[in-house]
Amino acid sequence: MTDPRFAPIGLAAAADAVEGAEERDGAHTDAGEATRDSDGTPVGAADAEADRARAAGEDVEPRP
């Protein structure tokens, strides 16, 4: 922290900085086991290829 104006932000306690944080406790999402996103094409290289084709305006069928 080279600028002393920003020191209070870095020193703020997380519980004091965000109101209602206790309502979100345990709301973490683990996507490590995800196999699909919302377009129906499996994630990974095939999904990236389908996303690029869709962005280019091509009609893409979801892969199982």
mmCIF file of the N, C-alpha and C atoms, coordinates in Angstrom:
data_MODEL
# 
_entry.id   MODEL 
# 
loop_
_atom_site.group_PDB 
_atom_site.id 
_atom_site.type_symbol 
_atom_site.label_atom_id 
_atom_site.label_alt_id 
_atom_site.label_comp_id 
_atom_site.label_asym_id 
_atom_site.label_entity_id 
_atom_site.label_seq_id 
_atom_site.pdbx_PDB_ins_code 
_atom_site.Cartn_x 
_atom_site.Cartn_y 
_atom_site.Cartn_z 
_atom_site.occupancy 
_atom_site.B_iso_or_equiv 
_atom_site.pdbx_formal_charge 
_atom_site.auth_seq_id 
_atom_site.auth_comp_id 
_atom_site.auth_asym_id 
_atom_site.auth_atom_id 
_atom_site.pdbx_PDB_model_num 
ATOM 1   N N  . MET A 1 1  ? 0.854   -1.174  0.000   1.00 0.00 ? 1  MET A N  1 
ATOM 2   C CA . MET A 1 1  ? 0.000   0.000   0.000   1.00 0.00 ? 1  MET A CA 1 
ATOM 3   C C  . MET A 1 1  ? 0.898   1.234   0.000   1.00 0.00 ? 1  MET A C  1 
ATOM 4   N N  . THR A 1 2  ? 1.034   1.811   -1.140  1.00 0.00 ? 2  THR A N  1 
ATOM 5   C CA . THR A 1 2  ? 1.899   2.983   -1.234  1.00 0.00 ? 2  THR A CA 1 
ATOM 6   C C  . THR A 1 2  ? 1.152   4.276   -0.970  1.00 0.00 ? 2  THR A C  1 
ATOM 7   N N  . ASP A 1 3  ? -0.144  4.266   -1.133  1.00 0.00 ? 3  ASP A N  1 
ATOM 8   C CA . ASP A 1 3  ? -0.939  5.473   -0.935  1.00 0.00 ? 3  ASP A CA 1 
ATOM 9   C C  . ASP A 1 3  ? -1.710  5.342   0.376   1.00 0.00 ? 3  ASP A C  1 
ATOM 10  N N  . PRO A 1 4  ? -1.424  6.173   1.358   1.00 0.00 ? 4  PRO A N  1 
ATOM 11  C CA . PRO A 1 4  ? -2.081  6.028   2.664   1.00 0.00 ? 4  PRO A CA 1 
ATOM 12  C C  . PRO A 1 4  ? -3.585  6.259   2.632   1.00 0.00 ? 4  PRO A C  1 
ATOM 13  N N  . ARG A 1 5  ? -4.117  6.820   1.561   1.00 0.00 ? 5  ARG A N  1 
ATOM 14  C CA . ARG A 1 5  ? -5.571  7.026   1.489   1.00 0.00 ? 5  ARG A CA 1 
ATOM 15  C C  . ARG A 1 5  ? -6.322  5.707   1.411   1.00 0.00 ? 5  ARG A C  1 
ATOM 16  N N  . PHE A 1 6  ? -5.663  4.660   0.929   1.00 0.00 ? 6  PHE A N  1 
ATOM 17  C CA . PHE A 1 6  ? -6.334  3.382   0.744   1.00 0.00 ? 6  PHE A CA 1 
ATOM 18  C C  . PHE A 1 6  ? -6.113  2.417   1.904   1.00 0.00 ? 6  PHE A C  1 
ATOM 19  N N  . ALA A 1 7  ? -5.378  2.802   2.913   1.00 0.00 ? 7  ALA A N  1 
ATOM 20  C CA . ALA A 1 7  ? -5.103  1.928   4.054   1.00 0.00 ? 7  ALA A CA 1 
ATOM 21  C C  . ALA A 1 7  ? -6.372  1.463   4.765   1.00 0.00 ? 7  ALA A C  1 
ATOM 22  N N  . PRO A 1 8  ? -7.380  2.298   5.000   1.00 0.00 ? 8  PRO A N  1 
ATOM 23  C CA . PRO A 1 8  ? -8.574  1.810   5.699   1.00 0.00 ? 8  PRO A CA 1 
ATOM 24  C C  . PRO A 1 8  ? -9.301  0.694   4.947   1.00 0.00 ? 8  PRO A C  1 
ATOM 25  N N  . ILE A 1 9  ? -9.253  0.695   3.623   1.00 0.00 ? 9  ILE A N  1 
ATOM 26  C CA . ILE A 1 9  ? -9.924  -0.358  2.856   1.00 0.00 ? 9  ILE A CA 1 
ATOM 27  C C  . ILE A 1 9  ? -9.232  -1.691  3.101   1.00 0.00 ? 9  ILE A C  1 
ATOM 28  N N  . GLY A 1 10 ? -7.919  -1.685  3.064   1.00 0.00 ? 10 GLY A N  1 
ATOM 29  C CA . GLY A 1 10 ? -7.175  -2.920  3.267   1.00 0.00 ? 10 GLY A CA 1 
ATOM 30  C C  . GLY A 1 10 ? -7.257  -3.449  4.678   1.00 0.00 ? 10 GLY A C  1 
ATOM 31  N N  . LEU A 1 11 ? -7.536  -2.593  5.631   1.00 0.00 ? 11 LEU A N  1 
ATOM 32  C CA . LEU A 1 11 ? -7.582  -3.004  7.032   1.00 0.00 ? 11 LEU A CA 1 
ATOM 33  C C  . LEU A 1 11 ? -8.992  -3.288  7.535   1.00 0.00 ? 11 LEU A C  1 
ATOM 34  N N  . ALA A 1 12 ? -9.988  -3.089  6.705   1.00 0.00 ? 12 ALA A N  1 
ATOM 35  C CA . ALA A 1 12 ? -11.372 -3.309  7.132   1.00 0.00 ? 12 ALA A CA 1 
ATOM 36  C C  . ALA A 1 12 ? -11.614 -4.790  7.391   1.00 0.00 ? 12 ALA A C  1 
ATOM 37  N N  . ALA A 1 13 ? -12.314 -5.089  8.456   1.00 0.00 ? 13 ALA A N  1 
ATOM 38  C CA . ALA A 1 13 ? -12.660 -6.480  8.757   1.00 0.00 ? 13 ALA A CA 1 
ATOM 39  C C  . ALA A 1 13 ? -13.781 -6.924  7.832   1.00 0.00 ? 13 ALA A C  1 
ATOM 40  N N  . ALA A 1 14 ? -13.709 -8.147  7.348   1.00 0.00 ? 14 ALA A N  1 
ATOM 41  C CA . ALA A 1 14 ? -14.698 -8.644  6.392   1.00 0.00 ? 14 ALA A CA 1 
ATOM 42  C C  . ALA A 1 14 ? -16.109 -8.610  6.970   1.00 0.00 ? 14 ALA A C  1 
ATOM 43  N N  . ALA A 1 15 ? -16.266 -8.941  8.228   1.00 0.00 ? 15 ALA A N  1 
ATOM 44  C CA . ALA A 1 15 ? -17.595 -8.945  8.832   1.00 0.00 ? 15 ALA A CA 1 
ATOM 45  C C  . ALA A 1 15 ? -18.176 -7.540  8.928   1.00 0.00 ? 15 ALA A C  1 
ATOM 46  N N  . ASP A 1 16 ? -17.317 -6.546  9.076   1.00 0.00 ? 16 ASP A N  1 
ATOM 47  C CA . ASP A 1 16 ? -17.791 -5.172  9.177   1.00 0.00 ? 16 ASP A CA 1 
ATOM 48  C C  . ASP A 1 16 ? -18.014 -4.543  7.807   1.00 0.00 ? 16 ASP A C  1 
ATOM 49  N N  . ALA A 1 17 ? -17.318 -5.027  6.788   1.00 0.00 ? 17 ALA A N  1 
ATOM 50  C CA . ALA A 1 17 ? -17.373 -4.415  5.464   1.00 0.00 ? 17 ALA A CA 1 
ATOM 51  C C  . ALA A 1 17 ? -18.638 -4.807  4.697   1.00 0.00 ? 17 ALA A C  1 
ATOM 52  N N  . VAL A 1 18 ? -19.181 -5.983  4.981   1.00 0.00 ? 18 VAL A N  1 
ATOM 53  C CA . VAL A 1 18 ? -20.334 -6.478  4.228   1.00 0.00 ? 18 VAL A CA 1 
ATOM 54  C C  . VAL A 1 18 ? -21.471 -6.777  5.191   1.00 0.00 ? 18 VAL A C  1 
ATOM 55  N N  . GLU A 1 19 ? -22.560 -6.054  5.044   1.00 0.00 ? 19 GLU A N  1 
ATOM 56  C CA . GLU A 1 19 ? -23.723 -6.316  5.891   1.00 0.00 ? 19 GLU A CA 1 
ATOM 57  C C  . GLU A 1 19 ? -24.442 -7.571  5.406   1.00 0.00 ? 19 GLU A C  1 
ATOM 58  N N  . GLY A 1 20 ? -24.940 -8.355  6.305   1.00 0.00 ? 20 GLY A N  1 
ATOM 59  C CA . GLY A 1 20 ? -25.705 -9.544  5.944   1.00 0.00 ? 20 GLY A CA 1 
ATOM 60  C C  . GLY A 1 20 ? -24.851 -10.698 5.458   1.00 0.00 ? 20 GLY A C  1 
ATOM 61  N N  . ALA A 1 21 ? -23.559 -10.691 5.761   1.00 0.00 ? 21 ALA A N  1 
ATOM 62  C CA . ALA A 1 21 ? -22.678 -11.759 5.298   1.00 0.00 ? 21 ALA A CA 1 
ATOM 63  C C  . ALA A 1 21 ? -23.086 -13.110 5.880   1.00 0.00 ? 21 ALA A C  1 
ATOM 64  N N  . GLU A 1 22 ? -23.649 -13.108 7.083   1.00 0.00 ? 22 GLU A N  1 
ATOM 65  C CA . GLU A 1 22 ? -24.044 -14.381 7.694   1.00 0.00 ? 22 GLU A CA 1 
ATOM 66  C C  . GLU A 1 22 ? -25.133 -15.087 6.890   1.00 0.00 ? 22 GLU A C  1 
ATOM 67  N N  . GLU A 1 23 ? -25.905 -14.345 6.100   1.00 0.00 ? 23 GLU A N  1 
ATOM 68  C CA . GLU A 1 23 ? -26.936 -14.958 5.270   1.00 0.00 ? 23 GLU A CA 1 
ATOM 69  C C  . GLU A 1 23 ? -26.326 -15.739 4.115   1.00 0.00 ? 23 GLU A C  1 
ATOM 70  N N  . ARG A 1 24 ? -25.104 -15.386 3.716   1.00 0.00 ? 24 ARG A N  1 
ATOM 71  C CA . ARG A 1 24 ? -24.458 -16.044 2.591   1.00 0.00 ? 24 ARG A CA 1 
ATOM 72  C C  . ARG A 1 24 ? -23.454 -17.098 3.023   1.00 0.00 ? 24 ARG A C  1 
ATOM 73  N N  . ASP A 1 25 ? -23.284 -17.316 4.314   1.00 0.00 ? 25 ASP A N  1 
ATOM 74  C CA . ASP A 1 25 ? -22.343 -18.332 4.780   1.00 0.00 ? 25 ASP A CA 1 
ATOM 75  C C  . ASP A 1 25 ? -22.732 -19.689 4.207   1.00 0.00 ? 25 ASP A C  1 
ATOM 76  N N  . GLY A 1 26 ? -21.771 -20.405 3.678   1.00 0.00 ? 26 GLY A N  1 
ATOM 77  C CA . GLY A 1 26 ? -22.023 -21.717 3.102   1.00 0.00 ? 26 GLY A CA 1 
ATOM 78  C C  . GLY A 1 26 ? -22.619 -21.678 1.717   1.00 0.00 ? 26 GLY A C  1 
ATOM 79  N N  . ALA A 1 27 ? -22.667 -20.536 1.081   1.00 0.00 ? 27 ALA A N  1 
ATOM 80  C CA . ALA A 1 27 ? -23.284 -20.424 -0.235  1.00 0.00 ? 27 ALA A CA 1 
ATOM 81  C C  . ALA A 1 27 ? -22.275 -20.582 -1.366  1.00 0.00 ? 27 ALA A C  1 
ATOM 82  N N  . HIS A 1 28 ? -21.116 -21.141 -1.070  1.00 0.00 ? 28 HIS A N  1 
ATOM 83  C CA . HIS A 1 28 ? -20.097 -21.330 -2.098  1.00 0.00 ? 28 HIS A CA 1 
ATOM 84  C C  . HIS A 1 28 ? -20.526 -22.445 -3.046  1.00 0.00 ? 28 HIS A C  1 
ATOM 85  N N  . THR A 1 29 ? -20.291 -22.260 -4.321  1.00 0.00 ? 29 THR A N  1 
ATOM 86  C CA . THR A 1 29 ? -20.656 -23.245 -5.324  1.00 0.00 ? 29 THR A CA 1 
ATOM 87  C C  . THR A 1 29 ? -19.400 -23.931 -5.829  1.00 0.00 ? 29 THR A C  1 
ATOM 88  N N  . ASP A 1 30 ? -19.381 -25.247 -5.808  1.00 0.00 ? 30 ASP A N  1 
ATOM 89  C CA . ASP A 1 30 ? -18.248 -26.009 -6.316  1.00 0.00 ? 30 ASP A CA 1 
ATOM 90  C C  . ASP A 1 30 ? -18.589 -26.488 -7.715  1.00 0.00 ? 30 ASP A C  1 
ATOM 91  N N  . ALA A 1 31 ? -17.931 -25.919 -8.713  1.00 0.00 ? 31 ALA A N  1 
ATOM 92  C CA . ALA A 1 31 ? -18.182 -26.303 -10.102 1.00 0.00 ? 31 ALA A CA 1 
ATOM 93  C C  . ALA A 1 31 ? -17.134 -27.296 -10.596 1.00 0.00 ? 31 ALA A C  1 
ATOM 94  N N  . GLY A 1 32 ? -16.370 -27.875 -9.686  1.00 0.00 ? 32 GLY A N  1 
ATOM 95  C CA . GLY A 1 32 ? -15.318 -28.806 -10.060 1.00 0.00 ? 32 GLY A CA 1 
ATOM 96  C C  . GLY A 1 32 ? -15.832 -30.063 -10.734 1.00 0.00 ? 32 GLY A C  1 
ATOM 97  N N  . GLU A 1 33 ? -17.055 -30.443 -10.459 1.00 0.00 ? 33 GLU A N  1 
ATOM 98  C CA . GLU A 1 33 ? -17.633 -31.651 -11.035 1.00 0.00 ? 33 GLU A CA 1 
ATOM 99  C C  . GLU A 1 33 ? -18.545 -31.341 -12.222 1.00 0.00 ? 33 GLU A C  1 
ATOM 100 N N  . ALA A 1 34 ? -18.567 -30.100 -12.682 1.00 0.00 ? 34 ALA A N  1 
ATOM 101 C CA . ALA A 1 34 ? -19.474 -29.705 -13.764 1.00 0.00 ? 34 ALA A CA 1 
ATOM 102 C C  . ALA A 1 34 ? -19.093 -30.391 -15.068 1.00 0.00 ? 34 ALA A C  1 
ATOM 103 N N  . THR A 1 35 ? -20.092 -30.839 -15.799 1.00 0.00 ? 35 THR A N  1 
ATOM 104 C CA . THR A 1 35 ? -19.844 -31.468 -17.095 1.00 0.00 ? 35 THR A CA 1 
ATOM 105 C C  . THR A 1 35 ? -20.511 -30.711 -18.232 1.00 0.00 ? 35 THR A C  1 
ATOM 106 N N  . ARG A 1 36 ? -21.411 -29.797 -17.922 1.00 0.00 ? 36 ARG A N  1 
ATOM 107 C CA . ARG A 1 36 ? -22.109 -29.043 -18.966 1.00 0.00 ? 36 ARG A CA 1 
ATOM 108 C C  . ARG A 1 36 ? -22.356 -27.620 -18.502 1.00 0.00 ? 36 ARG A C  1 
ATOM 109 N N  . ASP A 1 37 ? -22.460 -26.709 -19.457 1.00 0.00 ? 37 ASP A N  1 
ATOM 110 C CA . ASP A 1 37 ? -22.942 -25.379 -19.130 1.00 0.00 ? 37 ASP A CA 1 
ATOM 111 C C  . ASP A 1 37 ? -24.359 -25.278 -19.678 1.00 0.00 ? 37 ASP A C  1 
ATOM 112 N N  . SER A 1 38 ? -24.908 -24.116 -19.784 1.00 0.00 ? 38 SER A N  1 
ATOM 113 C CA . SER A 1 38 ? -26.326 -23.978 -20.109 1.00 0.00 ? 38 SER A CA 1 
ATOM 114 C C  . SER A 1 38 ? -26.672 -24.245 -21.563 1.00 0.00 ? 38 SER A C  1 
ATOM 115 N N  . ASP A 1 39 ? -25.686 -24.403 -22.461 1.00 0.00 ? 39 ASP A N  1 
ATOM 116 C CA . ASP A 1 39 ? -26.036 -24.595 -23.867 1.00 0.00 ? 39 ASP A CA 1 
ATOM 117 C C  . ASP A 1 39 ? -26.144 -26.059 -24.276 1.00 0.00 ? 39 ASP A C  1 
ATOM 118 N N  . GLY A 1 40 ? -25.890 -26.991 -23.375 1.00 0.00 ? 40 GLY A N  1 
ATOM 119 C CA . GLY A 1 40 ? -26.068 -28.403 -23.682 1.00 0.00 ? 40 GLY A CA 1 
ATOM 120 C C  . GLY A 1 40 ? -24.863 -29.068 -24.316 1.00 0.00 ? 40 GLY A C  1 
ATOM 121 N N  . THR A 1 41 ? -23.827 -28.328 -24.665 1.00 0.00 ? 41 THR A N  1 
ATOM 122 C CA . THR A 1 41 ? -22.615 -28.907 -25.230 1.00 0.00 ? 41 THR A CA 1 
ATOM 123 C C  . THR A 1 41 ? -21.643 -29.166 -24.087 1.00 0.00 ? 41 THR A C  1 
ATOM 124 N N  . PRO A 1 42 ? -21.032 -30.357 -24.052 1.00 0.00 ? 42 PRO A N  1 
ATOM 125 C CA . PRO A 1 42 ? -20.092 -30.640 -22.970 1.00 0.00 ? 42 PRO A CA 1 
ATOM 126 C C  . PRO A 1 42 ? -19.022 -29.561 -22.864 1.00 0.00 ? 42 PRO A C  1 
ATOM 127 N N  . VAL A 1 43 ? -18.579 -29.291 -21.646 1.00 0.00 ? 43 VAL A N  1 
ATOM 128 C CA . VAL A 1 43 ? -17.564 -28.259 -21.440 1.00 0.00 ? 43 VAL A CA 1 
ATOM 129 C C  . VAL A 1 43 ? -16.221 -28.733 -21.974 1.00 0.00 ? 43 VAL A C  1 
ATOM 130 N N  . GLY A 1 44 ? -15.338 -27.807 -22.215 1.00 0.00 ? 44 GLY A N  1 
ATOM 131 C CA . GLY A 1 44 ? -14.007 -28.129 -22.719 1.00 0.00 ? 44 GLY A CA 1 
ATOM 132 C C  . GLY A 1 44 ? -13.845 -27.626 -24.141 1.00 0.00 ? 44 GLY A C  1 
ATOM 133 N N  . ALA A 1 45 ? -13.015 -28.316 -24.923 1.00 0.00 ? 45 ALA A N  1 
ATOM 134 C CA . ALA A 1 45 ? -12.709 -27.879 -26.283 1.00 0.00 ? 45 ALA A CA 1 
ATOM 135 C C  . ALA A 1 45 ? -13.956 -27.882 -27.167 1.00 0.00 ? 45 ALA A C  1 
ATOM 136 N N  . ALA A 1 46 ? -14.815 -28.888 -27.019 1.00 0.00 ? 46 ALA A N  1 
ATOM 137 C CA . ALA A 1 46 ? -16.026 -28.948 -27.838 1.00 0.00 ? 46 ALA A CA 1 
ATOM 138 C C  . ALA A 1 46 ? -16.947 -27.779 -27.533 1.00 0.00 ? 46 ALA A C  1 
ATOM 139 N N  . ASP A 1 47 ? -17.047 -27.421 -26.265 1.00 0.00 ? 47 ASP A N  1 
ATOM 140 C CA . ASP A 1 47 ? -17.894 -26.301 -25.873 1.00 0.00 ? 47 ASP A CA 1 
ATOM 141 C C  . ASP A 1 47 ? -17.333 -24.992 -26.399 1.00 0.00 ? 47 ASP A C  1 
ATOM 142 N N  . ALA A 1 48 ? -16.020 -24.813 -26.316 1.00 0.00 ? 48 ALA A N  1 
ATOM 143 C CA . ALA A 1 48 ? -15.398 -23.588 -26.821 1.00 0.00 ? 48 ALA A CA 1 
ATOM 144 C C  . ALA A 1 48 ? -15.612 -23.463 -28.320 1.00 0.00 ? 48 ALA A C  1 
ATOM 145 N N  . GLU A 1 49 ? -15.491 -24.583 -29.034 1.00 0.00 ? 49 GLU A N  1 
ATOM 146 C CA . GLU A 1 49 ? -15.717 -24.580 -30.484 1.00 0.00 ? 49 GLU A CA 1 
ATOM 147 C C  . GLU A 1 49 ? -17.168 -24.218 -30.800 1.00 0.00 ? 49 GLU A C  1 
ATOM 148 N N  . ALA A 1 50 ? -18.108 -24.776 -30.057 1.00 0.00 ? 50 ALA A N  1 
ATOM 149 C CA . ALA A 1 50 ? -19.523 -24.476 -30.273 1.00 0.00 ? 50 ALA A CA 1 
ATOM 150 C C  . ALA A 1 50 ? -19.828 -23.020 -29.949 1.00 0.00 ? 50 ALA A C  1 
ATOM 151 N N  . ASP A 1 51 ? -19.219 -22.489 -28.895 1.00 0.00 ? 51 ASP A N  1 
ATOM 152 C CA . ASP A 1 51 ? -19.430 -21.084 -28.543 1.00 0.00 ? 51 ASP A CA 1 
ATOM 153 C C  . ASP A 1 51 ? -18.898 -20.156 -29.626 1.00 0.00 ? 51 ASP A C  1 
ATOM 154 N N  . ARG A 1 52 ? -17.719 -20.482 -30.197 1.00 0.00 ? 52 ARG A N  1 
ATOM 155 C CA . ARG A 1 52 ? -17.167 -19.659 -31.283 1.00 0.00 ? 52 ARG A CA 1 
ATOM 156 C C  . ARG A 1 52 ? -18.063 -19.711 -32.515 1.00 0.00 ? 52 ARG A C  1 
ATOM 157 N N  . ALA A 1 53 ? -18.561 -20.902 -32.854 1.00 0.00 ? 53 ALA A N  1 
ATOM 158 C CA . ALA A 1 53 ? -19.438 -21.043 -34.014 1.00 0.00 ? 53 ALA A CA 1 
ATOM 159 C C  . ALA A 1 53 ? -20.735 -20.269 -33.808 1.00 0.00 ? 53 ALA A C  1 
ATOM 160 N N  . ARG A 1 54 ? -21.289 -20.343 -32.605 1.00 0.00 ? 54 ARG A N  1 
ATOM 161 C CA . ARG A 1 54 ? -22.523 -19.629 -32.302 1.00 0.00 ? 54 ARG A CA 1 
ATOM 162 C C  . ARG A 1 54 ? -22.299 -18.116 -32.378 1.00 0.00 ? 54 ARG A C  1 
ATOM 163 N N  . ALA A 1 55 ? -21.141 -17.645 -31.917 1.00 0.00 ? 55 ALA A N  1 
ATOM 164 C CA . ALA A 1 55 ? -20.823 -16.219 -31.980 1.00 0.00 ? 55 ALA A CA 1 
ATOM 165 C C  . ALA A 1 55 ? -20.659 -15.756 -33.424 1.00 0.00 ? 55 ALA A C  1 
ATOM 166 N N  . ALA A 1 56 ? -20.234 -16.674 -34.305 1.00 0.00 ? 56 ALA A N  1 
ATOM 167 C CA . ALA A 1 56 ? -20.067 -16.344 -35.720 1.00 0.00 ? 56 ALA A CA 1 
ATOM 168 C C  . ALA A 1 56 ? -21.390 -16.412 -36.470 1.00 0.00 ? 56 ALA A C  1 
ATOM 169 N N  . GLY A 1 57 ? -22.463 -16.801 -35.785 1.00 0.00 ? 57 GLY A N  1 
ATOM 170 C CA . GLY A 1 57 ? -23.786 -16.831 -36.399 1.00 0.00 ? 57 GLY A CA 1 
ATOM 171 C C  . GLY A 1 57 ? -24.162 -18.163 -37.010 1.00 0.00 ? 57 GLY A C  1 
ATOM 172 N N  . GLU A 1 58 ? -23.336 -19.187 -36.812 1.00 0.00 ? 58 GLU A N  1 
ATOM 173 C CA . GLU A 1 58 ? -23.646 -20.508 -37.350 1.00 0.00 ? 58 GLU A CA 1 
ATOM 174 C C  . GLU A 1 58 ? -24.683 -21.194 -36.462 1.00 0.00 ? 58 GLU A C  1 
ATOM 175 N N  . ASP A 1 59 ? -25.504 -22.048 -37.066 1.00 0.00 ? 59 ASP A N  1 
ATOM 176 C CA . ASP A 1 59 ? -26.495 -22.812 -36.312 1.00 0.00 ? 59 ASP A CA 1 
ATOM 177 C C  . ASP A 1 59 ? -25.798 -24.050 -35.759 1.00 0.00 ? 59 ASP A C  1 
ATOM 178 N N  . VAL A 1 60 ? -25.713 -24.153 -34.441 1.00 0.00 ? 60 VAL A N  1 
ATOM 179 C CA . VAL A 1 60 ? -24.961 -25.225 -33.797 1.00 0.00 ? 60 VAL A CA 1 
ATOM 180 C C  . VAL A 1 60 ? -25.911 -26.113 -33.019 1.00 0.00 ? 60 VAL A C  1 
ATOM 181 N N  . GLU A 1 61 ? -25.823 -27.422 -33.280 1.00 0.00 ? 61 GLU A N  1 
ATOM 182 C CA . GLU A 1 61 ? -26.607 -28.398 -32.528 1.00 0.00 ? 61 GLU A CA 1 
ATOM 183 C C  . GLU A 1 61 ? -25.831 -28.784 -31.270 1.00 0.00 ? 61 GLU A C  1 
ATOM 184 N N  . PRO A 1 62 ? -26.497 -28.865 -30.127 1.00 0.00 ? 62 PRO A N  1 
ATOM 185 C CA . PRO A 1 62 ? -25.791 -29.291 -28.909 1.00 0.00 ? 62 PRO A CA 1 
ATOM 186 C C  . PRO A 1 62 ? -25.290 -30.721 -29.041 1.00 0.00 ? 62 PRO A C  1 
ATOM 187 N N  . ARG A 1 63 ? -24.099 -30.971 -28.547 1.00 0.00 ? 63 ARG A N  1 
ATOM 188 C CA . ARG A 1 63 ? -23.554 -32.327 -28.560 1.00 0.00 ? 63 ARG A CA 1 
ATOM 189 C C  . ARG A 1 63 ? -23.901 -33.003 -27.243 1.00 0.00 ? 63 ARG A C  1 
ATOM 190 N N  . PRO A 1 64 ? -24.251 -34.279 -27.286 1.00 0.00 ? 64 PRO A N  1 
ATOM 191 C CA . PRO A 1 64 ? -24.572 -34.988 -26.031 1.00 0.00 ? 64 PRO A CA 1 
ATOM 192 C C  . PRO A 1 64 ? -23.352 -35.239 -25.187 1.00 0.00 ? 64 PRO A C  1 
# 
